[in-house]
Amino acid sequence: MDNWQSLQNKLIAAARANPLSDHVPYAFEKRVMALLAARARSATEPLGLWVRGLWQAAASCMVLALLLGAWAFFNPSAATKADDLSQNFESTLLASVDQSDQAQ
């Protein structure tokens, strides 16, 4: 508790030692007020909220798709796998046709 009090006293003393400056960047107030007005306008506009949310979702989905694509491409277990899904699927579908041909 004592450290916080001494830190607060040092910070207040440092703030009082620096003189106040009247220098403000050109049109600072107008930029701040325009930013506040734009945020208030976009907060009350429901379409703006949807658009912002959808863009953020699209960006995160793109990153996720790229990561999963890279993982699938560079996955070493997929390259050593001998089973081909298309061949297994075709043989499964044609198994009933082959059985009906042998029955005749």
Helices and strands as residue ranges (DSSP letters): H 2-17, H 28-44, H 46-74, H 76-80, H 85-103
